[in-house]
Amino acid sequence: MYKAGEKPNGTIIRKHFNAIKKEQFPFTYDVTKCATDQPFRNLQKSFDKFFDDWKNKRIVSYPQFKKKRDNAGSFYLQSSEIRLSETNKNSKAFEKLIHNQKQKHQYLHLPNLDWIKMAEHIRFNNAKIENACISQKDGRFYVSFSLQITDEEYKRTHPHTHSIDSKRKVGIDVGIKSALMLSDGISIENPKPLKKNLRKIKRLSKQLSKRVHPKTKEERLQGVKKSNNYMKLSVKLAHAQGRVANVRRNFLHKVTTILTTHYGEIAIEDLNVKGMTKNHHLAQAVNDVSFGELHRQIKYKAKTNGIKVLLVDRYFPSSKICSVCGEKKDDLTLRDRTYHCEKCGAVLDRDYNASRNLLGQLVNHKIGTDDPESTPADLTALLSRFSINGIATSKVETGKQQKSHVSGEPACIL
Ligand SMILES: [Zn+2]
């Protein structure tokens, strides 16, 4: 259609598909109708974007086919098809199912399948379920629901979003040594999931490459198939890789949620992630905390919670400036973990100094802010939320009161 000068349309393409599916794709009758409906809606969306980009002279990319992958895939359920055990207590199918079983788990009914036990209950009361997506990832199955809840329910399930003090401000330095440094002197440790799991992943991928499978395109065309042993091990590898991703995602979500529901204003460096990953020594450490994802989450959660985010220009030398007197040190290298100011004698942790400078940009676009830190009660509340959620923190000696011009005697030791 596109080559003939027409604008491809998801609905028309679906009609074509429906006309031939009985002969050419009989397996689509094994699954729910919605499973084959949604992809055409997605196709429409990506064509809309393609033509919109074209019209507005943006970079265009023609819609791509989804890659077919082992142990991964997804399909949609419409609200009319979704049956959950707790809302279907009167259904005969449900009663048969829970016979002799405790009602500890919630069950989801899949069309053309059966009642499937879910690992968790839906945690919202009186939720109106719009749709659901079943997906397979890392050798596990997931269902994600899109649901509508009442304001009351939102307040009950998001208590912290209603107690944000807009006066609380923070500068956040994202570093290599600690994942994040707050201008309140709190250092948030990086879980480093990759480093721990890297050996396991390496060993499994090595073993996997030895199992029977097509190693080249030619071999695949010759009919070499992936062996059962290959498929079994590939699930194990996917589990290990999935664990890395899950630990990382869990950490990022917890940290960004706590920060965007505690502070009213956040200053963070607008990092050039692509530029940083080009430096090979930094690459792995940078990828390990997923800077890009951290920024994305802070930005969208700030918007949801109605708080301000200041993205500080990436060329602002936050590490090189003394946050006490404003002196700039041009010869500071990445190895210098401590900032020694030759002018005023301040000795500060490098990342803490940078976070203070970012806070300064937020408060008055000035170097050397004397903005008070959070109150002890605020800090205790914040630290306890980190600790409840299993996030390791440490308090950095700020050394602000101890700064002195006496040489030979560092004002603070880290
Ligand atoms: Zn100084």
Residues whose N, C-alpha, C, O or C-beta is under 5 A from the ligand:
A	BS01	ZN	C322 V324 C325 G326 E327 C341 K343 C344 G345 A346
